[in-house]
Amino acid sequence: MTDHIPENSRRRFIKLTAIGLAAAPFANVLLSGSAEAADPISETDPQATALGYKADATKAEKRKDATQLCSNCNFYSAKAGDASGPCVLFQGKLVTANGWCTAWAKKAA
């Protein structure tokens, strides 16, 4: 008798290779985490100006509710107590926890 490699192993290898190749572009995103330092956004940045961003929410003329802050916005992703953190709307730039912009949305509980 001759040793024969089951075809099942070949099929499994091809499937795993295909899955690996499909997942490769996402590896950088998954492995990068938050190790990169981000720059704080300036109030004069075009995106910040368009959204009426103010680093100090008390200076935001359009803010109607005094409890609205970046720190309790759905788009803000820093830990509680951090002075600043990343905002989805500002392409990874940091905003102050006590800031505010017109896109403020209540953080989901």
Backbone as a chain_set.jsonl record, in Angstrom:
{"seq": "MTDHIPENSRRRFIKLTAIGLAAAPFANVLLSGSAEAADPISETDPQATALGYKADATKAEKRKDATQLCSNCNFYSAKAGDASGPCVLFQGKLVTANGWCTAWAKKAA", "coords": {"N": [[0.814, -1.184, 0.0], [0.36, 2.225, -0.634], [1.224, 5.343, 0.806], [-1.162, 7.812, 1.086], [-2.058, 11.131, 0.782], [-4.804, 12.501, 2.199], [-7.436, 13.996, 0.306], [-8.934, 15.756, 1.624], [-7.229, 17.187, 3.341], [-5.855, 18.796, 1.544], [-7.918, 20.382, 0.527], [-8.659, 21.693, 2.876], [-6.319, 23.114, 3.421], [-6.316, 24.885, 1.217], [-8.671, 26.336, 1.723], [-8.031, 27.566, 4.217], [-5.849, 29.106, 3.426], [-7.079, 30.868, 1.634], [-8.806, 32.212, 3.389], [-6.931, 33.409, 5.069], [-5.627, 35.143, 3.262], [-7.744, 36.82, 2.632], [-8.192, 38.035, 5.082], [-5.876, 39.43, 5.598], [-5.631, 42.289, 4.855], [-6.969, 43.47, 6.99], [-5.462, 43.022, 9.192], [-3.555, 44.971, 9.935], [-5.17, 47.013, 10.952], [-6.34, 45.73, 13.146], [-4.112, 45.107, 14.695], [-2.863, 47.525, 15.186], [-4.069, 49.068, 17.197], [-4.21, 51.58, 19.693], [-1.745, 52.788, 19.717], [-0.485, 54.799, 18.357], [0.406, 58.211, 18.521], [-1.787, 60.944, 18.642], [-2.654, 64.108, 17.228], [-3.874, 67.104, 18.765], [-6.957, 68.63, 17.801], [-7.364, 71.716, 16.151], [-9.291, 74.641, 16.75], [-9.481, 76.156, 14.521], [-9.219, 74.468, 12.421], [-10.496, 73.314, 9.307], [-12.575, 71.307, 9.341], [-13.29, 71.342, 12.048], [-14.174, 73.974, 12.295], [-16.37, 73.919, 10.554], [-18.073, 72.258, 11.998], [-18.487, 73.739, 14.234], [-16.789, 73.411, 16.451], [-15.608, 73.791, 19.734], [-13.018, 73.999, 22.045], [-13.481, 74.582, 24.658], [-16.441, 74.091, 25.992], [-18.128, 75.96, 27.191], [-17.802, 78.224, 25.754], [-19.104, 77.854, 23.408], [-21.424, 79.12, 21.367], [-23.706, 78.076, 20.122], [-24.508, 75.923, 21.636], [-27.076, 74.501, 23.453], [-27.735, 72.984, 25.701], [-26.289, 72.712, 28.788], [-25.141, 70.4, 29.732], [-24.061, 69.005, 27.664], [-21.151, 67.704, 26.455], [-17.988, 66.878, 24.948], [-17.014, 64.635, 26.246], [-19.278, 63.14, 26.946], [-20.352, 62.416, 24.581], [-21.428, 60.438, 21.816], [-19.564, 60.034, 19.791], [-17.071, 60.328, 20.877], [-14.242, 58.68, 22.152], [-12.542, 58.247, 24.371], [-11.228, 57.186, 27.597], [-13.127, 57.397, 30.643], [-12.579, 60.302, 32.521], [-10.248, 61.092, 31.217], [-8.429, 63.877, 29.901], [-8.486, 64.534, 27.242], [-9.361, 63.069, 24.048], [-9.781, 60.715, 21.284], [-11.885, 61.496, 18.471], [-14.394, 60.352, 16.371], [-15.415, 61.911, 14.321], [-13.432, 63.707, 13.661], [-11.338, 62.493, 12.244], [-9.53, 60.867, 13.831], [-8.146, 62.742, 15.32], [-7.415, 64.451, 18.396], [-9.807, 65.603, 20.757], [-10.889, 67.907, 23.274], [-12.082, 66.806, 26.447], [-13.88, 68.48, 27.642], [-14.914, 69.843, 25.54], [-17.044, 70.777, 22.697], [-19.256, 70.284, 19.902], [-21.411, 70.901, 17.043], [-22.32, 68.459, 16.178], [-22.833, 66.869, 18.318], [-23.945, 63.976, 19.996], [-25.93, 62.052, 22.126], [-24.294, 59.751, 24.242], [-24.577, 56.292, 23.862], [-25.975, 54.172, 26.261]], "CA": [[0.0, 0.0, 0.0], [1.086, 3.488, -0.676], [0.657, 6.403, 1.656], [-1.905, 8.771, 0.276], [-2.51, 12.296, 1.536], [-6.227, 12.672, 1.913], [-7.787, 15.219, -0.413], [-9.513, 16.638, 2.627], [-6.168, 18.065, 3.824], [-5.581, 19.767, 0.486], [-9.047, 21.326, 0.524], [-8.563, 22.472, 4.111], [-5.211, 24.041, 3.21], [-6.755, 25.925, 0.282], [-9.643, 27.189, 2.422], [-7.327, 28.374, 5.209], [-5.053, 30.082, 2.694], [-8.005, 31.889, 1.124], [-9.259, 33.012, 4.533], [-5.791, 34.221, 5.484], [-5.429, 36.219, 2.29], [-8.863, 37.753, 2.745], [-8.087, 38.74, 6.355], [-4.613, 40.169, 5.665], [-5.762, 43.75, 4.889], [-7.509, 43.916, 8.267], [-4.493, 42.741, 10.245], [-2.963, 46.226, 10.382], [-6.161, 47.714, 11.769], [-6.509, 44.995, 14.389], [-2.889, 45.094, 15.475], [-2.361, 48.861, 15.458], [-4.596, 49.534, 18.478], [-4.149, 53.028, 19.855], [-0.368, 53.077, 20.06], [-0.04, 56.005, 17.677], [0.048, 59.471, 19.155], [-2.618, 61.782, 17.779], [-2.537, 65.542, 17.477], [-5.147, 67.747, 19.117], [-7.543, 69.401, 16.705], [-7.42, 73.147, 16.382], [-10.609, 75.213, 16.462], [-9.418, 76.771, 13.196], [-9.225, 73.403, 11.419], [-11.728, 73.451, 8.503], [-13.612, 70.393, 9.831], [-13.719, 71.849, 13.355], [-14.941, 75.197, 12.04], [-17.654, 73.527, 9.956], [-18.923, 71.664, 13.039], [-18.591, 74.664, 15.362], [-16.072, 72.842, 17.6], [-14.94, 74.652, 20.704], [-12.291, 73.205, 23.031], [-14.166, 74.888, 25.915], [-17.866, 74.078, 25.652], [-18.82, 77.149, 27.695], [-17.642, 79.281, 24.751], [-19.864, 77.474, 22.216], [-22.649, 79.91, 21.359], [-24.844, 77.291, 19.639], [-24.834, 74.861, 22.595], [-28.295, 74.832, 24.204], [-27.779, 72.201, 26.94], [-25.0, 72.823, 29.471], [-24.583, 69.084, 30.05], [-23.466, 68.424, 26.458], [-19.7, 67.819, 26.366], [-17.383, 65.804, 24.145], [-16.845, 63.445, 27.084], [-20.496, 62.326, 26.99], [-20.828, 62.305, 23.199], [-21.314, 59.102, 21.228], [-18.422, 59.981, 18.885], [-15.857, 60.452, 21.688], [-13.903, 57.32, 22.569], [-11.516, 58.167, 25.413], [-11.664, 56.636, 28.879], [-13.696, 58.379, 31.567], [-11.569, 61.002, 33.291], [-9.174, 61.604, 30.364], [-8.59, 65.289, 29.547], [-8.789, 64.595, 25.812], [-9.436, 61.75, 23.44], [-10.108, 60.706, 19.858], [-13.261, 61.688, 18.025], [-14.622, 59.742, 15.064], [-15.707, 62.955, 13.337], [-12.237, 64.478, 13.33], [-10.349, 61.586, 11.672], [-8.518, 60.411, 14.769], [-7.518, 63.822, 16.085], [-7.897, 64.531, 19.778], [-10.646, 66.724, 21.183], [-10.895, 67.995, 24.73], [-13.256, 66.199, 27.085], [-14.807, 69.576, 27.949], [-15.241, 70.528, 24.293], [-18.39, 70.58, 22.153], [-19.493, 70.689, 18.514], [-22.831, 70.797, 16.662], [-22.669, 67.063, 15.884], [-22.947, 66.142, 19.587], [-25.019, 62.972, 20.106], [-25.865, 61.415, 23.446], [-23.609, 58.456, 24.266], [-25.452, 55.161, 24.148], [-25.663, 53.585, 27.577]], "C": [[0.863, 1.255, 0.0], [0.408, 4.477, 0.255], [0.024, 7.443, 0.756], [-2.363, 9.914, 1.177], [-3.973, 12.511, 1.195], [-6.497, 14.016, 1.229], [-8.387, 16.252, 0.541], [-8.459, 17.619, 3.139], [-5.856, 19.151, 2.801], [-6.694, 20.824, 0.45], [-8.976, 22.242, 1.739], [-7.461, 23.524, 3.969], [-5.629, 25.196, 2.301], [-7.744, 26.873, 0.949], [-8.942, 28.105, 3.422], [-6.46, 29.443, 4.543], [-5.935, 31.213, 2.183], [-8.494, 32.797, 2.244], [-8.141, 33.939, 5.011], [-5.539, 35.389, 4.559], [-6.533, 37.266, 2.373], [-8.745, 38.601, 4.016], [-6.849, 39.631, 6.447], [-4.778, 41.69, 5.683], [-6.266, 44.287, 6.234], [-6.528, 43.726, 9.414], [-3.879, 44.025, 10.788], [-3.91, 46.982, 11.302], [-6.291, 47.037, 13.129], [-5.28, 45.087, 15.289], [-2.4, 46.48, 15.868], [-2.849, 49.406, 16.793], [-4.581, 51.045, 18.55], [-2.742, 53.454, 20.235], [0.136, 54.368, 19.419], [-0.499, 57.247, 18.424], [-0.753, 60.302, 18.162], [-2.433, 63.237, 18.182], [-3.884, 66.097, 17.903], [-5.66, 68.561, 17.933], [-7.596, 70.87, 17.108], [-8.831, 73.641, 16.046], [-10.643, 75.854, 15.074], [-9.328, 75.738, 12.076], [-10.536, 73.5, 10.64], [-12.874, 72.548, 8.975], [-14.173, 70.889, 11.162], [-14.575, 73.101, 13.189], [-16.325, 74.865, 11.484], [-18.615, 72.955, 10.993], [-19.04, 72.536, 14.277], [-17.887, 74.16, 16.605], [-15.427, 73.925, 18.437], [-14.282, 73.751, 21.74], [-12.878, 73.413, 24.426], [-15.645, 75.059, 25.584], [-18.613, 75.316, 26.133], [-18.724, 78.311, 26.709], [-18.397, 78.984, 23.458], [-21.223, 78.165, 22.258], [-23.88, 79.091, 20.969], [-25.274, 76.191, 20.607], [-26.014, 75.309, 23.451], [-28.347, 74.158, 25.574], [-26.386, 72.2, 27.571], [-24.372, 71.48, 29.804], [-23.906, 68.428, 28.841], [-21.976, 68.749, 26.4], [-19.178, 66.706, 25.472], [-17.293, 64.51, 24.96], [-18.096, 62.583, 27.188], [-21.172, 62.234, 25.614], [-20.571, 60.9, 22.669], [-20.069, 58.956, 20.343], [-17.071, 60.04, 19.594], [-15.512, 59.09, 22.261], [-12.775, 57.211, 23.598], [-12.099, 57.544, 26.674], [-12.237, 57.757, 29.739], [-12.563, 58.998, 32.384], [-10.401, 61.532, 32.476], [-9.467, 63.047, 29.981], [-8.925, 65.477, 28.077], [-8.804, 63.184, 25.254], [-9.815, 61.846, 21.979], [-11.596, 60.881, 19.591], [-13.382, 61.142, 16.607], [-14.789, 60.818, 13.988], [-14.479, 63.717, 12.868], [-11.067, 63.591, 12.913], [-9.203, 61.256, 12.617], [-7.782, 61.506, 15.512], [-8.141, 63.859, 17.471], [-8.753, 65.774, 19.987], [-10.62, 66.758, 22.699], [-12.184, 67.401, 25.285], [-14.313, 67.259, 27.389], [-15.169, 70.387, 26.72], [-16.671, 70.233, 23.861], [-18.399, 70.952, 20.676], [-20.973, 70.41, 18.175], [-23.262, 69.369, 16.359], [-22.848, 66.235, 17.155], [-24.155, 65.216, 19.562], [-24.843, 62.233, 21.422], [-25.233, 60.028, 23.341], [-24.597, 57.378, 24.637], [-25.021, 54.51, 25.453], [-25.209, 52.162, 27.489]], "O": [[1.951, 1.296, 0.574], [-0.806, 4.448, 0.459], [0.626, 7.889, -0.221], [-2.984, 9.683, 2.214], [-4.33, 12.682, 0.029], [-5.868, 15.028, 1.537], [-8.347, 17.456, 0.288], [-8.777, 18.79, 3.35], [-5.619, 20.302, 3.168], [-6.419, 22.02, 0.352], [-9.212, 23.444, 1.625], [-7.644, 24.68, 4.349], [-5.328, 26.354, 2.588], [-7.661, 28.087, 0.759], [-9.231, 29.301, 3.469], [-6.354, 30.56, 5.048], [-5.572, 32.384, 2.291], [-8.586, 34.012, 2.069], [-8.379, 35.108, 5.317], [-5.27, 36.501, 5.013], [-6.28, 38.459, 2.204], [-9.155, 39.762, 4.023], [-6.795, 40.51, 7.308], [-4.106, 42.343, 6.481], [-6.01, 45.442, 6.572], [-6.762, 44.235, 10.51], [-3.701, 44.149, 12.0], [-3.486, 47.53, 12.319], [-6.346, 47.714, 14.156], [-5.407, 45.14, 16.512], [-1.598, 46.605, 16.793], [-2.116, 50.137, 17.46], [-4.904, 51.72, 17.573], [-2.573, 54.399, 21.006], [1.098, 54.962, 19.906], [-1.634, 57.327, 18.895], [-0.425, 60.351, 16.976], [-2.099, 63.548, 19.326], [-4.924, 65.616, 17.455], [-4.875, 69.112, 17.161], [-7.844, 71.205, 18.266], [-9.482, 73.104, 15.149], [-11.719, 76.069, 14.517], [-9.358, 76.101, 10.9], [-11.586, 73.742, 11.237], [-14.024, 72.984, 9.006], [-15.384, 70.86, 11.38], [-15.587, 73.262, 13.872], [-17.326, 75.455, 11.891], [-19.828, 73.139, 10.887], [-19.632, 72.116, 15.271], [-18.333, 74.446, 17.716], [-14.789, 74.845, 17.924], [-14.92, 72.835, 22.258], [-12.786, 72.529, 25.278], [-16.046, 76.049, 24.971], [-19.629, 75.686, 25.546], [-19.479, 79.277, 26.815], [-18.339, 79.772, 22.513], [-22.07, 77.832, 23.086], [-24.983, 79.379, 21.434], [-26.324, 75.582, 20.402], [-25.964, 76.357, 24.094], [-28.937, 74.701, 26.508], [-25.421, 71.743, 26.959], [-23.186, 71.422, 30.128], [-23.246, 67.399, 28.988], [-21.585, 69.912, 26.308], [-19.858, 65.7, 25.267], [-17.477, 63.419, 24.42], [-17.987, 61.395, 27.492], [-22.377, 62.008, 25.501], [-19.592, 60.257, 23.048], [-19.575, 57.842, 20.17], [-16.035, 59.823, 18.966], [-16.383, 58.408, 22.801], [-12.12, 56.172, 23.678], [-13.315, 57.396, 26.801], [-11.873, 58.922, 29.58], [-11.691, 58.286, 32.881], [-9.627, 62.345, 32.982], [-10.623, 63.408, 29.76], [-9.568, 66.458, 27.702], [-8.333, 62.238, 25.885], [-10.134, 62.927, 21.484], [-12.443, 60.468, 20.382], [-12.555, 61.446, 15.747], [-14.339, 60.633, 12.858], [-14.49, 64.31, 11.79], [-9.916, 63.915, 13.206], [-8.035, 61.357, 12.241], [-6.863, 61.209, 16.274], [-9.246, 63.363, 17.688], [-8.46, 66.849, 19.463], [-10.355, 65.74, 23.339], [-13.241, 67.489, 24.661], [-15.508, 66.963, 27.391], [-15.677, 71.502, 26.84], [-17.414, 69.539, 24.553], [-17.646, 71.826, 20.245], [-21.682, 69.76, 18.944], [-24.459, 69.094, 16.289], [-23.0, 65.016, 17.074], [-25.249, 65.614, 19.16], [-23.733, 61.839, 21.782], [-25.588, 59.234, 22.469], [-25.359, 57.514, 25.594], [-23.83, 54.325, 25.702], [-24.914, 51.544, 28.512]]}, "num_chains": 1, "name": "protein.A"}
